[in-house]
């Protein structure tokens, strides 16, 4: 599977981001990146189970792509992780990016990895 352009470019330049900071989670090198079901099976199991148990059509719409099928690109630190969703791809080949954290309900969605990183960097500067 071909990775999205902004994430591929990031990996070609840095192959991850070793340090966790207040502006960004530690982004894993390509050798550590994997599907959520393989990297963090407990997280995948819990959230996929919640999706299966939901009777709400709105809930189904928001979670039609399973947590287990997302690409796990950061360490899970203090209840937060970054994921890429290969089921929502823009015309430019960018995958939707998710900021998944325990302090907000579900995932916060971004158009791309680039947009997620831009938001994180902007929040750090504020």
Long-range contacts (C-beta under 8 A, 24 or more apart in sequence): 1-86, 2-93, 3-71, 3-84, 3-95, 4-84, 4-89, 4-93, 4-94, 4-95, 4-112, 4-113, 5-92, 5-93, 5-94, 6-94, 6-112, 6-113, 6-114, 6-117, 7-73, 7-84, 7-95, 7-113, 10-113, 10-117, 20-75, 20-77, 21-124, 22-124, 23-120, 23-121, 23-123, 23-124, 24-117, 24-120, 24-121, 24-124, 25-74, 25-75, 25-77, 25-80, 25-81, 25-82, 26-74, 26-75, 26-77, 27-73, 27-74, 27-82, 28-72, 28-73, 28-74, 28-75, 33-71, 33-72, 33-73, 34-71, 34-72, 35-68, 35-69, 35-70, 35-71, 35-72, 36-67, 36-68, 36-69, 36-70, 36-71, 36-72, 36-83, 37-68, 37-69, 38-72, 39-72, 40-72, 40-76, 40-81, 41-68, 43-67, 43-76, 43-81, 44-68, 62-106, 63-106, 67-100, 70-98, 71-95, 73-113, 79-103, 82-116, 83-107, 84-113, 85-109
